[in-house]
């Protein structure tokens, strides 16, 4: 059974999240009592991972509505939803999922607001129901990503042989509603008995790999080894890695992909060592409004994440720091983008938008 990072009860409007800043030492759930709590949980990285950010952000709006039910009319409810959604987008701007969710639910509630077919009560119920479906739908999408990804990787190895996979950052149950994207592919391979070993990077400076991915792999009893970020080249040279699978916080229209800092250099190393490099992401991570990765805004975080560990300074006093949270991997380095509908092979990026624009828009 995979970890449950998000606990939600539609019946009583209760939302709890597993506080990922305390892992792996302490497993503790924090109650999210409204939008401000949701914003803080996202900004402080108590919850992280593009899909999970959107889910927790949206559910915090649902909590706000259920806990504060006295709206004068449908216009007042619409304004509250729109303002809260836009506020949540500012918590961490690089991941596209929260922005896409904000746009979708703002547009949906605008329609409900101006439709004579919905009362104020019905508008509220429809909004809450869609939030609930969003949570359950994410798990379904992740399992589809797992199937497509496992099929793709196994298609390129001898029949019956097992595989070795490298992953970066955390893309499992702790980054989604459950199962995971890149870690979902790994889970699918493990369930089929075809995974020999998975290697996970520590993912400095926030150590999501060491703290979170390793935690999930141990929990699920998946054979795994943790490596430092600077060991990837040596690993590819000596350990016969079958494939690299990473997640995505935003995929531009041409297939360029923003993901946790360090992903780009892994893709370059994979290209040099002829190791297939895959990105696993749901359709909600595809941003057709951005033609290429150069347009993606990269979040820069506090110097303290680099200079301190467990509140103890590890860097020399007076040194300046640069701490971008993400980098962008060009589509030309990506063997395939594993989505919940198929695997796209962008090569130079041109095929990606041409083949999948219609289905992404319909979704």
HELIX and SHEET records of a PDB file:
HELIX    1   1 UNK A   35  UNK A   43  1                                   9    
HELIX    2   2 UNK A   50  UNK A   67  1                                  18    
HELIX    3   3 UNK A   74  UNK A   89  1                                  16    
HELIX    4   4 UNK A   96  UNK A  114  1                                  19    
HELIX    5   5 UNK A  120  UNK A  155  1                                  36    
HELIX    6   6 UNK A  182  UNK A  191  1                                  10    
HELIX    7   7 UNK A  208  UNK A  208  1                                   1    
HELIX    8   8 UNK A  209  UNK A  213  3                                   5    
HELIX    9   9 UNK A  214  UNK A  219  1                                   6    
HELIX   10  10 UNK A  229  UNK A  231  5                                   3    
HELIX   11  11 UNK A  232  UNK A  238  1                                   7    
HELIX   12  12 UNK A  263  UNK A  272  1                                  10    
HELIX   13  13 UNK A  283  UNK A  285  5                                   3    
HELIX   14  14 UNK A  293  UNK A  295  5                                   3    
HELIX   15  15 UNK A  304  UNK A  307  1                                   4    
HELIX   16  16 UNK A  331  UNK A  333  5                                   3    
HELIX   17  17 UNK A  350  UNK A  362  1                                  13    
SHEET    1   A 3 UNK A   6  UNK A   9  0                                        
SHEET    2   A 3 UNK A  14  UNK A  18 -1                                        
SHEET    3   A 3 UNK A  29  UNK A  32 -1                                        
SHEET    1   B 7 UNK A 224  UNK A 227  0                                        
SHEET    2   B 7 UNK A 195  UNK A 201  1                                        
SHEET    3   B 7 UNK A 163  UNK A 167  1                                        
SHEET    4   B 7 UNK A 243  UNK A 246  1                                        
SHEET    5   B 7 UNK A 276  UNK A 280  1                                        
SHEET    6   B 7 UNK A 336  UNK A 338  1                                        
SHEET    7   B 7 UNK A 343  UNK A 344 -1                                        
SHEET    1   C 4 UNK A 286  UNK A 287  0                                        
SHEET    2   C 4 UNK A 250  UNK A 252  1                                        
SHEET    3   C 4 UNK A 257  UNK A 260 -1                                        
SHEET    4   C 4 UNK A 326  UNK A 329 -1                                        
SHEET    1   D 2 UNK A 308  UNK A 309  0                                        
SHEET    2   D 2 UNK A 312  UNK A 313 -1                                        
END                                                                             
